[in-house]
Amino acid sequence: MTVVSKNHPAPELVRIRRALLSVSDKRGLVDFARGLADAGVELVSTGGTRSALEKAGLTVRDVSELTGFPEIMDGRVKTLHPGVHGGLLAIRDDAEHQAAMQEHGIVDIDLVAINLYPFEQTVAGGADKATIVENIDIGGPAMIRAAAKNHAYVATLTDPDDYERVLAALAEQNGSLPLALRQELAALAYARTAAYDAAVSGWFAQDLALEAPRHRAFGGHLHDVMRYGENPHQQAAFYTTGDPRPGVASATLLQGKQLSYNNINDTDAAFELVSEFDAATSAACAIIKHANPCGVAVGDNLGDAYRRALECDQTSAFGGIVAFNRQLDAQTASEIVKLFTEVIIAPDASEEARQILSAKKNLRLMITGAMADPRQAAMTVKSVSGGLLVQGRDNGHVAPEDFKVVTQRAPDARELADMAFAFQVAKHVKSNAIVYALNGATVGIGAGQMSRVDSARIAARKAVDAAEVLGLETPRTKGSVVASDAFFPFADGLLSAIEAGATAVIQPGGSMRDQDVIDAADEAGVAMVFTGMRHFRH
């Protein structure tokens, strides 16, 4: 059916005489309602909102006075009525609409302030299915969409953060609201209901294990507008989805200026990597630059882990992001401030550590409260021209007992531990990825190259550079293990690693030339294991 517009031009100013308030988030509600009442606006409300306003001494009409129908079914049905929606949708300048309103006793509603049942918070809190379903709002989105559609005559508020500016506009315009503000509020309203529906549909897809639903919606709440994106000529903003997963989106910024687009991307990469390592087993540190690790290590304490991670590539660590899996202590903080660092992220920081870092005003310190679960299932989204690529987060893990030894020589205990460590790190390095590791620390990382042999050579070259900085006679790739995020398509990449001094190799396997690679390892007396799991990261 095609709907034909009657083409009534929207008035520049609309007098606000009656407002419908129905909110679950009662921040600023009483002050806003009092401001409306002081401007001569009649208040209409529902349930808990009405009770809160009456308790504050305000005069409020119950919505049932507009509908002539009581609230029923535990509040599921209270505003789904022509007495409400007619008052929201009526075109004020249309004679037929006005006649219908008069015939049925419908009154104008000029402003609505509605925020929805806390569906996202209910899901995040781990509620049972029945409680989650009960927190799917029906009447709220219907009223918001109706009011926003009729923004020519109705103002729609969905966020308490807009209360103050609406009251200011009412005061400036002697009780009226301008068209530009009504249009902006309508746009915000539709974005809010879209994000809400995205959360509901996303929960259903997850609950029903629908890997590829016919329609997929995504929504978020504006966290920050940024000065620019990856480059100064690109606009950028940061939106949060309400996912309770600990990380950069939910972290508390204790000091320092707003994070940039690149800071957020790199900090997320750092925290996700360091979350791979169980804090109860060992302290871990990851130093990230341009979304790739330039040093990762585990140790008995954070200071040891930081020092060994830094030694991998001190040059690249300058201006990087540092992540830890334990509470940051004063001793480690004292070491960090010796080098320019953009961001530190950790589950917590001692008061002494915070005091030490406070001397570096531009250093951002972020506290997450907990570590992320590397095994947790979730979706990742990447935009392409005309579409979205959606996949599950790479939460794959292979335990050492599942490694398959494919060479004549098996790895010893130290090599085996380093293999497991290096493969976990390689999972977070841009492909093609090569990681050399020794005694629980990276000693050379090659990332993002078009060929695997180039990654192996770059990682070895970085180890040579690091040895020069540290005053070592030989690079620490001598006696190390090497991890590859995907199989070696030819033996040349492996031979480069062996030339660099690697004595053991961990890789997924699965190449048509696996046997050639195995033969090359056997000839050099190198141990090799297959994991059967690839970790491409683009």
C-alpha positions as CSV (number, residue, x, y, z in Angstrom):
1,M,0.0,0.0,0.0
2,T,1.3,3.4,-0.9
3,V,0.7,6.2,1.6
4,V,0.2,9.6,0.0
5,S,1.3,12.7,1.9
6,K,-1.2,15.5,2.5
7,N,1.9,17.8,2.5
8,H,1.2,19.9,5.5
9,P,4.3,22.0,6.2
10,A,5.8,21.6,9.6
11,P,5.4,24.7,11.8
12,E,8.6,26.3,13.0
13,L,7.5,26.5,16.6
14,V,5.1,24.1,18.4
15,R,3.6,25.1,21.8
16,I,4.1,22.4,24.3
17,R,0.9,22.0,26.4
18,R,0.8,18.4,27.3
19,A,3.6,15.9,28.0
20,L,3.5,12.1,28.4
21,L,6.3,10.8,30.7
22,S,7.0,7.1,31.0
23,V,10.6,6.2,32.0
24,S,12.5,3.3,33.5
25,D,15.6,5.4,33.9
26,K,14.5,8.1,36.3
27,R,17.7,10.2,36.3
28,G,16.7,13.9,36.3
29,L,13.0,13.0,36.0
30,V,11.6,15.1,38.8
31,D,13.6,18.2,37.8
32,F,12.5,17.8,34.2
33,A,8.9,17.3,35.1
34,R,9.0,20.3,37.5
35,G,10.5,22.4,34.7
36,L,7.7,21.4,32.3
37,A,5.0,22.1,35.0
38,D,6.5,25.5,35.6
39,A,6.2,26.2,31.9
40,G,2.5,25.4,32.0
41,V,2.7,21.9,30.6
42,E,0.2,19.3,31.8
43,L,1.8,16.1,32.9
44,V,0.5,12.7,32.0
45,S,2.2,9.5,33.2
46,T,2.1,5.8,33.9
47,G,2.8,3.4,36.8
48,G,6.1,3.9,38.6
49,T,6.8,7.2,36.8
50,R,3.6,8.7,38.0
51,S,4.2,7.5,41.5
52,A,7.7,9.1,41.5
53,L,6.3,12.4,40.3
54,E,3.4,12.5,42.7
55,K,5.8,11.7,45.6
56,A,7.7,14.8,44.6
57,G,4.5,16.8,44.9
58,L,3.7,17.3,41.2
59,T,0.2,17.0,39.7
60,V,0.0,14.2,37.2
61,R,-2.8,12.7,35.2
62,D,-2.8,8.9,34.8
63,V,-2.7,7.7,31.2
64,S,-5.9,5.8,31.8
65,E,-7.7,9.2,31.9
66,L,-6.7,9.6,28.3
67,T,-7.6,6.0,27.2
68,G,-10.6,5.4,29.4
69,F,-9.1,1.9,29.9
70,P,-7.2,0.6,32.9
71,E,-3.7,-0.8,32.9
72,I,-3.9,-4.6,32.5
73,M,-1.9,-7.8,32.2
74,D,0.8,-6.7,34.8
75,G,1.4,-3.5,32.9
76,R,1.9,-5.2,29.5
77,V,-1.0,-3.2,28.1
78,K,-1.4,0.4,29.2
79,T,-0.5,2.8,26.3
80,L,-1.4,0.7,23.3
81,H,-4.6,2.6,22.7
82,P,-6.0,5.2,20.2
83,G,-6.3,7.6,23.1
84,V,-2.5,7.7,23.2
85,H,-1.4,7.1,19.7
86,G,-4.1,9.3,18.2
87,G,-2.8,12.1,20.4
88,L,0.7,11.4,19.1
89,L,0.1,10.9,15.4
90,A,-2.6,13.4,14.6
91,I,-1.6,16.1,12.1
92,R,-2.7,19.3,13.9
93,D,-3.3,21.2,10.7
94,D,-5.5,18.5,9.1
95,A,-9.3,19.1,9.5
96,E,-10.1,15.4,9.2
97,H,-7.6,14.5,11.9
98,Q,-9.0,17.2,14.2
99,A,-12.6,16.0,13.6
100,A,-11.6,12.4,14.4
101,M,-9.9,13.6,17.6
102,Q,-13.0,15.5,18.6
103,E,-15.3,12.6,17.8
104,H,-13.4,10.2,19.9
105,G,-12.3,12.5,22.7
106,I,-8.6,12.3,21.9
107,V,-6.3,15.1,23.1
108,D,-3.0,16.3,21.7
109,I,0.2,15.0,23.2
110,D,3.0,17.5,22.3
111,L,6.0,15.9,24.0
112,V,6.9,12.4,25.2
113,A,9.8,11.5,27.4
114,I,10.2,7.7,27.2
115,N,13.2,5.4,27.9
116,L,12.8,1.7,27.4
117,Y,12.7,-1.3,29.7
118,P,16.4,-2.1,30.6
119,F,16.6,-5.0,28.2
120,E,20.4,-4.7,27.6
121,Q,21.2,-4.4,31.3
122,T,19.0,-7.4,32.1
123,V,20.8,-9.6,29.6
124,A,24.2,-8.3,30.8
125,G,23.2,-9.1,34.4
126,G,22.7,-12.8,33.5
127,A,19.0,-12.9,34.1
128,D,16.9,-16.0,33.3
129,K,15.1,-16.2,29.9
130,A,11.6,-15.3,31.3
131,T,13.0,-12.2,32.9
132,I,14.8,-11.2,29.8
133,V,11.7,-11.6,27.7
134,E,9.6,-9.6,30.1
135,N,12.0,-6.8,29.7
136,I,11.3,-6.5,26.0
137,D,9.5,-3.2,25.8
138,I,6.5,-3.0,23.4
139,G,4.5,0.1,24.3
140,G,7.6,2.3,24.7
141,P,9.1,1.8,21.2
142,A,5.6,2.1,19.7
143,M,5.1,5.5,21.3
144,I,8.6,6.7,20.5
145,R,8.2,5.8,16.8
146,A,4.8,7.4,16.6
147,A,5.9,10.6,18.2
148,A,9.1,10.8,16.2
149,K,7.2,10.2,12.9
150,N,5.0,13.2,13.8
151,H,8.0,15.4,14.8
152,A,6.3,18.2,12.9
153,Y,4.1,18.6,16.0
154,V,5.6,16.4,18.7
155,A,9.0,16.4,20.6
156,T,10.4,13.0,21.4
157,L,12.9,12.5,24.2
158,T,14.6,9.1,24.9
159,D,17.6,10.1,26.9
160,P,17.7,12.1,30.2
161,D,20.8,13.8,28.9
162,D,18.5,15.9,26.6
163,Y,16.2,17.1,29.4
164,E,18.2,20.2,30.2
165,R,18.5,21.5,26.7
166,V,14.7,21.0,26.0
167,L,13.9,23.0,29.1
168,A,16.3,25.7,28.0
169,A,14.6,25.8,24.6
170,L,11.2,26.1,26.1
171,A,12.3,29.0,28.2
172,E,14.0,30.7,25.2
173,Q,10.9,30.2,23.0
174,N,8.3,31.0,25.6
175,G,6.9,27.5,26.0
176,S,7.5,26.3,22.4
177,L,10.1,24.1,20.8
178,P,11.7,24.8,17.4
179,L,11.5,22.5,14.4
180,A,15.2,21.9,14.2
181,L,15.3,20.5,17.8
182,R,12.2,18.4,17.1
183,Q,13.9,16.9,14.1
184,E,17.1,16.2,15.9
185,L,15.2,14.5,18.8
186,A,13.3,12.4,16.3
187,A,16.5,11.2,14.7
188,L,17.9,10.3,18.1
189,A,14.6,8.5,18.9
190,Y,14.7,6.2,15.8
191,A,18.4,5.5,16.4
192,R,17.5,4.4,20.0
193,T,14.7,2.1,19.0
194,A,16.9,0.6,16.2
195,A,19.7,-0.1,18.7
196,Y,17.1,-1.6,21.1
197,D,15.7,-3.9,18.5
198,A,19.2,-4.8,17.5
199,A,19.9,-5.9,21.1
200,V,16.7,-7.9,21.2
201,S,17.2,-9.6,17.9
202,G,20.8,-10.3,18.7
203,W,19.9,-11.9,21.9
204,F,17.4,-14.2,20.2
205,A,20.0,-15.1,17.6
206,Q,22.5,-16.0,20.3
207,D,20.0,-17.9,22.4
208,L,18.8,-19.9,19.5
209,A,22.3,-20.4,18.1
210,L,21.4,-18.9,14.8
211,E,24.7,-18.6,13.0
212,A,23.4,-16.5,10.1
213,P,20.0,-15.0,10.7
214,R,18.3,-13.6,7.6
215,H,18.6,-10.1,8.9
216,R,21.3,-9.0,11.3
217,A,21.1,-5.7,13.2
218,F,23.8,-3.9,15.2
219,G,23.4,-1.0,17.5
220,G,25.5,1.1,19.9
221,H,25.5,4.0,22.3
222,L,27.8,7.0,21.6
223,H,30.7,7.0,24.0
224,D,32.9,9.6,22.5
225,V,33.1,11.8,19.4
226,M,36.8,11.8,18.5
227,R,38.9,14.6,17.0
228,Y,39.6,12.3,14.0
229,G,39.9,8.7,12.9
230,E,43.0,6.8,11.8
231,N,44.1,10.0,10.0
232,P,43.3,13.7,10.6
233,H,41.0,13.9,7.5
234,Q,38.7,11.1,8.7
235,Q,35.8,11.6,11.1
236,A,35.4,9.1,13.9
237,A,33.2,8.2,16.9
238,F,33.3,5.4,19.5
239,Y,30.1,3.5,20.2
240,T,29.6,0.9,23.0
241,T,27.3,-2.0,22.7
242,G,26.6,-2.8,26.3
243,D,28.6,-6.0,26.2
244,P,29.8,-6.6,29.8
245,R,33.0,-8.1,28.6
246,P,35.9,-6.4,30.5
247,G,38.0,-4.3,28.1
248,V,38.6,-0.9,26.6
249,A,34.9,-0.1,26.1
250,S,34.0,-0.7,29.8
251,A,37.2,0.4,31.4
252,T,37.5,3.4,33.7
253,L,39.9,6.1,32.5
254,L,41.7,7.2,35.7
255,Q,44.0,9.8,34.1
256,G,45.0,11.2,30.8
257,K,43.1,12.8,27.9
258,Q,40.5,11.1,25.7
259,L,41.7,8.1,23.8
260,S,42.1,8.5,20.0
261,Y,40.7,6.1,17.4
262,N,44.0,4.4,17.1
263,N,44.5,4.3,20.9
264,I,41.2,2.4,21.3
265,N,42.0,-0.1,18.6
266,D,45.5,-0.7,19.9
267,T,44.4,-0.9,23.6
268,D,41.7,-3.4,22.7
269,A,44.4,-5.5,20.9
270,A,46.7,-5.3,23.9
271,F,44.1,-6.3,26.5
272,E,42.7,-9.2,24.5
273,L,46.2,-10.6,24.0
274,V,47.2,-10.3,27.6
275,S,43.9,-11.9,28.7
276,E,45.1,-15.1,27.1
277,F,47.3,-15.7,30.1
278,D,45.9,-16.9,33.4
279,A,46.8,-14.4,36.1
280,A,46.7,-17.1,38.7
281,T,49.5,-19.0,36.9
282,S,51.8,-16.2,35.8
283,A,52.1,-12.4,35.4
284,A,51.8,-11.3,31.8
285,C,52.6,-8.1,29.8
286,A,51.9,-7.2,26.2
287,I,53.2,-4.1,24.5
288,I,51.3,-3.2,21.3
289,K,52.1,-0.8,18.5
290,H,49.7,-0.4,15.5
291,A,47.6,-3.3,16.7
292,N,50.5,-5.7,16.6
293,P,52.6,-6.9,19.6
294,C,56.1,-5.7,19.7
295,G,56.8,-7.6,22.9
296,V,55.0,-10.2,25.1
297,A,56.2,-12.0,28.2
298,V,55.1,-14.0,31.2
299,G,57.0,-14.0,34.5
300,D,56.8,-14.4,38.3
301,N,55.7,-10.7,38.6
302,L,54.7,-7.8,36.4
303,G,58.0,-6.1,36.6
304,D,59.8,-9.1,35.3
305,A,57.2,-9.6,32.5
306,Y,57.3,-6.0,31.5
307,R,61.1,-5.9,31.4
308,R,61.3,-9.0,29.2
309,A,58.5,-7.9,26.9
310,L,60.2,-4.6,26.4
311,E,63.6,-6.2,25.6
312,C,62.0,-7.8,22.5
313,D,61.8,-4.5,20.6
314,Q,62.5,-1.4,22.7
315,T,62.4,0.8,19.6
316,S,58.9,-0.1,18.6
317,A,57.7,0.0,22.2
318,F,58.2,3.8,22.2
319,G,54.7,5.4,22.3
320,G,53.0,2.0,22.6
321,I,50.2,0.5,24.6
322,V,51.1,-1.6,27.6
323,A,48.6,-4.2,29.0
324,F,48.9,-6.4,32.2
325,N,46.8,-9.3,33.5
326,R,47.3,-8.4,37.2
327,Q,47.1,-5.3,39.4
328,L,49.8,-2.8,38.4
329,D,52.3,-2.3,41.3
330,A,54.5,0.7,42.1
331,Q,57.7,-1.0,41.1
332,T,56.4,-1.8,37.6
333,A,54.9,1.7,37.3
334,S,58.3,3.2,38.1
335,E,59.8,1.3,35.1
336,I,57.1,2.2,32.7
337,V,57.4,6.0,33.2
338,K,61.0,5.8,32.0
339,L,59.7,5.3,28.5
340,F,57.0,7.3,26.6
341,T,53.9,5.2,26.7
342,E,50.5,6.2,25.4
343,V,48.1,3.9,27.4
344,I,48.3,1.4,30.3
345,I,45.4,-1.0,30.7
346,A,45.2,-3.4,33.6
347,P,42.5,-5.0,35.9
348,D,43.6,-2.6,38.7
349,A,46.4,-0.4,39.9
350,S,47.7,0.1,43.5
351,E,47.4,3.6,45.0
352,E,51.2,3.8,44.9
353,A,51.3,3.0,41.2
354,R,48.6,5.5,40.5
355,Q,50.5,8.2,42.3
356,I,53.7,7.4,40.3
357,L,51.8,7.5,37.0
358,S,50.0,10.7,37.8
359,A,53.3,12.6,37.2
360,K,52.9,11.8,33.5
361,K,49.8,13.9,32.7
362,N,49.4,12.6,29.1
363,L,49.7,9.0,30.0
364,R,46.3,7.3,30.0
365,L,45.7,4.7,32.8
366,M,42.7,2.4,32.3
367,I,41.3,0.0,34.8
368,T,39.0,-2.8,33.7
369,G,38.1,-4.5,37.0
370,A,38.7,-8.0,35.6
371,M,40.3,-9.8,32.7
372,A,38.5,-10.9,29.6
373,D,37.6,-14.5,29.0
374,P,39.6,-15.6,25.9
375,R,37.2,-18.6,25.4
376,Q,34.1,-16.5,25.4
377,A,32.0,-16.6,22.2
378,A,31.1,-13.3,20.6
379,M,30.7,-11.7,17.2
380,T,33.1,-9.5,15.3
381,V,32.0,-7.1,12.5
382,K,34.0,-5.6,9.7
383,S,32.5,-3.3,7.0
384,V,33.1,-3.7,3.3
385,S,31.6,-1.8,0.4
386,G,27.9,-2.5,0.5
387,G,28.0,-5.0,3.3
388,L,29.2,-6.4,6.6
389,L,31.4,-9.4,7.3
390,V,30.3,-11.0,10.6
391,Q,32.1,-13.9,12.3
392,G,32.7,-15.4,15.7
393,R,35.6,-14.1,17.8
394,D,38.7,-16.3,17.4
395,N,38.4,-18.0,20.8
396,G,40.1,-21.2,19.6
397,H,42.7,-22.8,21.9
398,V,44.8,-25.9,21.5
399,A,46.2,-27.5,24.7
400,P,49.8,-28.9,24.7
401,E,48.5,-32.4,25.2
402,D,46.8,-32.1,21.9
403,F,49.9,-31.0,19.9
404,K,50.8,-33.6,17.3
405,V,54.6,-34.3,17.0
406,V,55.4,-34.8,13.3
407,T,59.2,-34.9,13.4
408,Q,61.7,-37.6,14.5
409,R,62.7,-35.4,17.5
410,A,60.0,-34.5,20.0
411,P,60.3,-31.1,21.8
412,D,61.6,-31.1,25.3
413,A,59.7,-29.6,28.2
414,R,61.1,-26.1,27.8
415,E,60.4,-26.1,24.1
416,L,56.9,-27.4,24.6
417,A,56.1,-24.6,27.1
418,D,57.5,-21.9,24.8
419,M,55.6,-23.4,21.9
420,A,52.3,-23.0,23.7
421,F,53.2,-19.5,24.7
422,A,54.3,-18.5,21.2
423,F,51.2,-19.9,19.5
424,Q,49.0,-17.9,21.9
425,V,50.9,-14.8,20.9
426,A,50.8,-15.6,17.2
427,K,47.0,-15.7,17.4
428,H,47.1,-11.9,18.0
429,V,49.7,-11.0,15.4
430,K,48.5,-9.8,12.0
431,S,48.9,-12.5,9.4
432,N,51.3,-13.6,8.0
433,A,52.6,-14.0,11.5
434,I,55.8,-15.4,12.8
435,V,56.8,-15.4,16.5
436,Y,60.1,-16.5,18.1
437,A,59.9,-17.1,21.8
438,L,62.4,-18.2,24.5
439,N,61.7,-18.9,28.2
440,G,58.2,-17.3,28.1
441,A,59.1,-14.2,26.2
442,T,58.9,-13.1,22.6
443,V,62.4,-12.5,21.1
444,G,61.3,-11.7,17.5
445,I,57.9,-10.9,15.9
446,G,57.2,-10.6,12.1
447,A,53.7,-9.4,11.3
448,G,51.4,-8.6,8.3
449,Q,53.7,-9.6,5.5
450,M,52.5,-10.9,2.1
451,S,54.7,-14.0,2.4
452,R,55.5,-16.1,5.5
453,V,59.2,-16.2,4.7
454,D,59.3,-12.4,4.8
455,S,57.7,-12.5,8.3
456,A,60.3,-15.0,9.5
457,R,63.2,-12.9,8.1
458,I,61.8,-9.6,9.6
459,A,61.3,-11.3,13.0
460,A,64.9,-12.6,12.9
461,R,66.2,-9.2,11.9
462,K,64.4,-7.5,14.8
463,A,66.0,-10.0,17.1
464,V,69.4,-9.0,15.8
465,D,68.6,-5.3,16.4
466,A,67.4,-6.1,19.9
467,A,70.6,-8.0,20.6
468,E,72.6,-4.9,19.6
469,V,70.5,-2.7,21.9
470,L,70.9,-5.2,24.8
471,G,74.7,-5.7,24.2
472,L,74.3,-9.4,23.4
473,E,76.8,-11.2,21.2
474,T,74.1,-13.3,19.5
475,P,70.4,-12.7,18.9
476,R,68.1,-14.5,21.3
477,T,66.5,-16.4,18.5
478,K,69.4,-18.9,19.0
479,G,67.7,-21.8,20.8
480,S,64.3,-20.3,20.6
481,V,61.0,-21.9,19.3
482,V,59.1,-20.4,16.4
483,A,55.3,-20.2,16.0
484,S,53.4,-19.6,12.7
485,D,49.8,-18.7,12.7
486,A,49.2,-20.8,9.5
487,F,51.0,-23.6,7.8
488,F,54.3,-23.1,6.0
489,P,53.3,-23.5,2.3
490,F,57.0,-24.2,1.4
491,A,60.0,-25.1,3.4
492,D,61.7,-21.7,2.8
493,G,60.0,-20.0,5.8
494,L,61.0,-22.8,8.1
495,L,64.6,-22.8,6.8
496,S,64.7,-19.0,7.6
497,A,63.6,-19.8,11.1
498,I,66.2,-22.5,11.5
499,E,68.8,-20.2,10.1
500,A,67.8,-17.7,12.8
501,G,68.5,-20.4,15.4
502,A,65.0,-21.9,16.2
503,T,65.2,-25.4,17.5
504,A,61.5,-26.2,17.6
505,V,58.5,-25.2,15.5
506,I,54.7,-25.0,16.1
507,Q,52.3,-24.6,13.2
508,P,48.8,-25.6,12.3
509,G,49.9,-28.0,9.4
510,G,47.6,-28.7,6.5
511,S,49.7,-27.7,3.5
512,M,50.0,-29.8,0.4
513,R,53.8,-29.7,1.1
514,D,53.7,-30.6,4.8
515,Q,56.0,-33.5,4.2
516,D,58.6,-31.3,2.5
517,V,58.5,-29.0,5.6
518,I,58.7,-32.0,8.0
519,D,61.7,-33.4,6.0
520,A,63.5,-30.1,6.3
521,A,62.9,-30.0,10.0
522,D,64.2,-33.6,10.4
523,E,67.3,-32.8,8.4
524,A,68.1,-29.9,10.7
525,G,67.2,-31.9,13.9
526,V,64.4,-29.5,14.7
527,A,61.3,-30.6,16.6
528,M,57.9,-29.7,15.0
529,V,54.3,-30.0,16.2
530,F,51.1,-29.5,14.4
531,T,48.1,-27.9,16.1
532,G,45.4,-28.4,13.5
533,M,44.1,-24.9,14.2
534,R,44.9,-21.8,12.1
535,H,44.8,-18.3,13.5
536,F,44.7,-15.9,10.6
537,R,44.2,-12.3,11.8
538,H,43.6,-9.6,9.2
